[in-house]
Amino acid sequence: MKKIIINLSLILSFVVSQSQNIYTYGFDGTTADLTLNGWQRTNLSNPINPTILWSIPSSVPGTFNGMSHSGSNSSFALINFNSVTALSSGTISNWLISPVVKIKNGDIITFYTRIGRNGTPIHADNLELRISSNGLGTINPAGSENDLGSFTTLAVSVNPNLDLTSYPLSWTPYSYTVSGIPEETDCKVAFRYFVPNGGPNGINSDLIGIDTFSIARTLSTNDFFISNFQVYPNPSKEVLNINNINNIKINSAQITDLNGRLVNEIQINGNPNYQININSLSNGVYFLKINTDMGIGVSKIIKQ
């Protein structure tokens, strides 16, 4: 048997980041759909207006320029200064809590938000993104405007200083890279509309929206390949069989040698399962690279 020498540094050079979607919610449909999909709403403002909770609008307020970030025009969630009772001022603490999602270190949580104003804001707003790592055991905030329940991790705070220029006037992305959760864990993520001295008679608080909430996980190209493809037999003398596990769209595929030189351009033609003839290759180690709409997968293959 021939001895095969593997250049480890070249193998590692193929380990680049891809992302895999863990959870996405676009706030489509109605407020009833929001709760049916596992989202919880609770208003702990003081003094409280119990009728005001996070909701999906039936029609788009003109102050949002008639559109959401993505999807139908009204597919976003909003909340406003009326969280505090009429003709009053106080501390707004109005919560929107996600269903259980599995997250771990390195996952990226992203959402879009904007203030509901066409022109210069006249009242400051604030939004917090908070995380509970207790899953179904999460204790929701209750009792007072200052209670956090299990949501003790503050991931993002939009305009914490409550100035009139820092909350965006157009849909703007914010993101948080998860830390402090080394293994995949059942968690909940919460949006907290938190505005001291807010309400109809307060100096702060207006109207804000959130949209396109997502959690993505970075994967190495090898992990991405393993999640989506099977290659067998490997090692092989003549033929490699490729199984497209999730039937994702493949744009191209190549075999390269350890120096990155292209040795075979593969015609996939949309087939979920296909064979690659490697009989003409010299014995040794190669890389099979598959380019898809979801990312790039790379796997080591061995020709005997």
C-alpha positions in Angstrom: 0.0 0.0 0.0 1.2 3.4 -0.9 1.9 5.8 2.0 -0.4 8.9 1.8 1.0 12.1 3.2 -1.6 14.7 4.2 -0.6 18.4 4.3 -2.6 19.5 7.5 -2.1 23.2 7.0 -3.7 23.0 3.5 -6.6 21.0 5.0 -7.2 23.7 7.6 -7.2 26.4 5.0 -10.5 25.0 3.7 -12.2 25.5 7.0 -14.1 28.7 6.4 -17.3 29.8 8.0 -20.7 29.0 6.6 -24.0 29.6 8.4 -27.0 27.3 9.1 -30.3 28.8 10.0 -31.5 27.7 13.4 -34.7 29.8 13.8 -36.4 32.5 11.8 -39.5 34.5 12.4 -40.8 37.2 10.1 -43.9 38.3 12.1 -46.2 37.4 9.2 -49.9 36.9 9.7 -51.8 38.3 12.7 -51.2 38.8 16.4 -53.1 35.6 16.9 -50.6 33.8 14.8 -47.8 35.3 16.9 -49.1 33.6 20.0 -50.0 30.4 18.2 -46.3 30.2 17.1 -45.3 30.2 20.8 -44.5 33.9 21.4 -45.6 35.3 24.8 -46.5 38.8 25.6 -46.6 40.6 28.9 -46.8 44.2 29.9 -45.3 45.2 33.3 -45.3 48.9 32.8 -46.1 51.2 35.8 -48.7 52.5 35.8 -49.9 49.8 33.4 -52.3 50.0 30.5 -53.0 46.2 30.3 -54.6 46.4 26.8 -51.4 47.4 25.1 -49.2 44.4 24.2 -46.8 43.7 21.3 -48.9 43.1 18.2 -48.8 42.7 14.5 -50.6 45.6 12.8 -53.7 44.9 10.7 -52.7 48.0 8.6 -49.4 49.8 8.4 -49.0 53.0 10.4 -48.1 55.8 8.1 -45.1 56.6 10.3 -43.5 53.3 9.1 -43.5 54.6 5.5 -46.0 51.9 4.6 -43.7 48.9 4.8 -42.0 46.2 6.9 -38.4 45.2 6.5 -39.4 42.1 4.5 -42.6 40.2 3.6 -46.0 41.9 3.4 -46.2 45.5 4.4 -47.6 44.8 7.8 -45.5 41.8 8.7 -43.7 43.2 11.7 -44.4 43.6 15.4 -44.9 47.0 17.1 -45.3 48.6 20.5 -45.8 52.1 21.7 -46.0 54.7 24.4 -49.6 53.7 25.4 -48.1 50.8 27.4 -48.5 53.3 30.3 -52.0 54.2 31.2 -53.7 57.2 29.6 -52.7 60.7 30.8 -49.8 59.3 32.8 -46.1 58.9 32.8 -44.0 56.1 34.2 -41.7 53.3 33.3 -42.6 51.2 30.3 -41.5 47.5 30.5 -43.4 45.6 27.8 -42.1 42.1 26.8 -42.3 39.9 23.8 -40.8 36.4 24.5 -39.8 33.8 21.9 -40.6 30.1 22.1 -37.7 27.8 23.1 -34.8 27.8 20.7 -31.6 25.9 20.9 -28.5 28.1 20.9 -24.8 27.9 21.9 -21.6 30.0 21.7 -21.0 31.5 18.3 -24.6 31.5 17.2 -25.6 34.9 15.8 -29.0 36.4 16.8 -30.2 39.1 14.3 -33.2 41.4 14.2 -34.3 44.6 12.5 -35.8 47.6 14.2 -36.8 51.2 13.6 -38.7 54.0 15.3 -42.1 54.9 13.9 -41.3 58.4 12.7 -41.1 59.9 9.2 -39.1 62.8 10.5 -36.9 63.8 13.4 -38.0 61.9 16.6 -39.4 64.0 19.4 -39.4 61.3 22.0 -36.6 58.8 22.8 -37.1 55.1 22.6 -35.2 52.1 23.9 -35.3 48.3 23.1 -33.5 45.5 24.8 -32.8 42.0 23.6 -32.4 39.6 26.5 -31.7 35.8 26.9 -32.8 33.2 29.3 -30.8 29.9 29.3 -33.5 28.0 31.3 -35.6 26.8 28.3 -39.0 25.5 29.4 -38.0 26.3 33.0 -37.7 30.0 32.2 -39.3 32.3 34.7 -41.0 35.1 32.9 -40.8 38.6 34.3 -43.7 39.4 36.6 -44.8 41.7 39.4 -43.0 44.9 38.6 -41.5 46.9 35.8 -38.0 46.1 37.1 -38.3 42.4 37.2 -36.3 40.4 34.6 -37.3 36.9 35.5 -34.7 34.5 34.0 -33.8 37.0 31.3 -30.7 38.3 33.1 -28.4 38.3 30.0 -28.6 41.6 28.2 -27.5 41.0 24.6 -28.4 44.2 22.8 -29.7 47.6 24.0 -30.8 50.0 21.2 -30.4 53.6 22.4 -29.8 52.9 26.1 -28.9 56.6 26.7 -32.4 57.7 25.4 -31.2 60.4 23.0 -33.2 61.5 20.0 -30.7 60.5 17.3 -29.6 56.9 18.0 -32.8 54.9 17.3 -32.8 54.4 13.6 -35.5 55.9 11.3 -35.3 53.1 8.8 -35.2 49.3 9.2 -31.7 48.6 10.6 -30.1 45.3 11.7 -28.7 44.6 15.1 -26.9 41.4 16.0 -25.5 39.5 19.0 -23.0 36.7 19.0 -23.9 34.2 21.7 -21.4 33.7 24.5 -21.5 32.0 27.9 -23.5 29.0 26.6 -20.7 26.5 25.7 -23.1 23.7 24.7 -26.3 23.7 22.7 -29.0 24.7 25.3 -32.7 25.3 25.3 -33.1 29.1 25.7 -35.7 31.8 25.2 -35.0 35.2 23.7 -37.0 38.3 24.7 -37.6 41.8 23.3 -38.2 44.3 26.1 -39.5 47.7 25.3 -38.0 49.5 28.3 -38.4 53.3 28.6 -38.2 55.2 31.8 -40.3 58.4 32.0 -42.4 57.2 29.2 -46.1 57.2 28.4 -48.6 59.7 27.1 -47.4 62.4 29.6 -43.7 61.3 29.7 -40.8 62.9 28.0 -39.7 59.6 26.4 -41.3 56.8 24.3 -43.0 56.9 20.9 -43.5 53.9 18.6 -41.1 51.1 17.5 -41.2 48.0 15.3 -39.2 44.8 15.1 -38.9 42.5 12.1 -36.9 39.6 10.6 -35.7 37.8 13.8 -33.2 35.0 13.1 -30.7 32.8 14.7 -27.8 31.4 12.6 -25.0 29.0 13.4 -21.6 29.2 11.9 -20.3 26.0 10.5 -17.0 24.9 9.1 -17.2 23.8 5.5 -16.6 20.2 6.7 -19.5 20.5 9.1 -21.7 22.0 6.4 -20.8 19.1 4.1 -21.6 16.5 6.8 -25.0 18.1 7.5 -26.1 18.1 3.9 -24.1 15.4 1.9 -22.9 11.8 2.2 -20.0 10.6 0.1 -19.2 6.8 -0.2 -17.2 4.7 -0.5 -14.4 6.8 0.8 -11.6 5.8 0.2 -12.5 4.7 -3.3 -10.7 3.2 -6.4 -13.1 4.2 -9.2 -16.4 5.8 -8.2 -17.7 8.1 -5.5 -21.4 8.2 -4.7 -22.8 11.6 -3.5 -26.1 11.7 -1.6 -27.7 15.2 -1.4 -29.5 14.6 2.0 -31.6 17.7 2.1 -32.0 18.3 -1.7 -30.5 21.7 -1.5 -29.7 23.5 -4.8 -26.2 22.8 -6.0 -24.6 25.4 -8.2 -21.3 23.7 -8.9 -18.9 21.0 -7.7 -15.1 20.5 -8.1 -12.3 18.2 -7.0 -9.0 19.9 -6.1 -5.7 18.5 -5.1 -3.8 19.4 -1.9 -2.3 22.5 -3.6 -5.7 23.8 -4.5 -5.4 23.0 -8.2 -8.6 22.1 -10.0 -8.5 18.5 -11.2 -12.1 17.8 -12.0 -15.1 20.0 -12.7 -18.3 18.0 -12.0 -21.6 18.4 -13.9 -24.3 18.0 -11.4 -27.4 18.8 -13.5 -29.7 19.1 -10.5 -29.5 15.4 -9.6 -29.9 14.8 -5.8 -27.8 11.6 -6.0 -25.0 11.1 -8.5 -21.7 9.4 -9.1 -18.3 10.8 -9.8 -15.8 8.7 -11.7 -12.3 9.2 -10.1 -10.6 6.4 -12.0 -8.3 8.8 -13.9 -7.0 10.5 -10.7 -3.6 9.5 -9.2 -3.7 7.8 -5.8 -3.8 10.4 -3.0 -5.8 12.9 -1.1 -8.2 15.4 -2.7 -11.0 17.8 -1.7 -14.5 17.6 -3.0 -16.0 21.1 -2.9 -19.8 21.6 -3.4 -21.2 25.1 -3.9 -24.8 25.6 -2.9 -27.3 28.4 -2.3 -26.9 27.8 1.4 -23.1 27.7 1.6 -20.0 25.7 0.6 -19.3 22.2 1.7 -15.8 20.7 1.5 -14.9 17.1 2.3 -11.6 15.2 2.1 -11.7 12.2 -0.3 -9.1 9.5 -0.9 -8.3 7.8 -4.2 -6.7 4.4 -3.7 
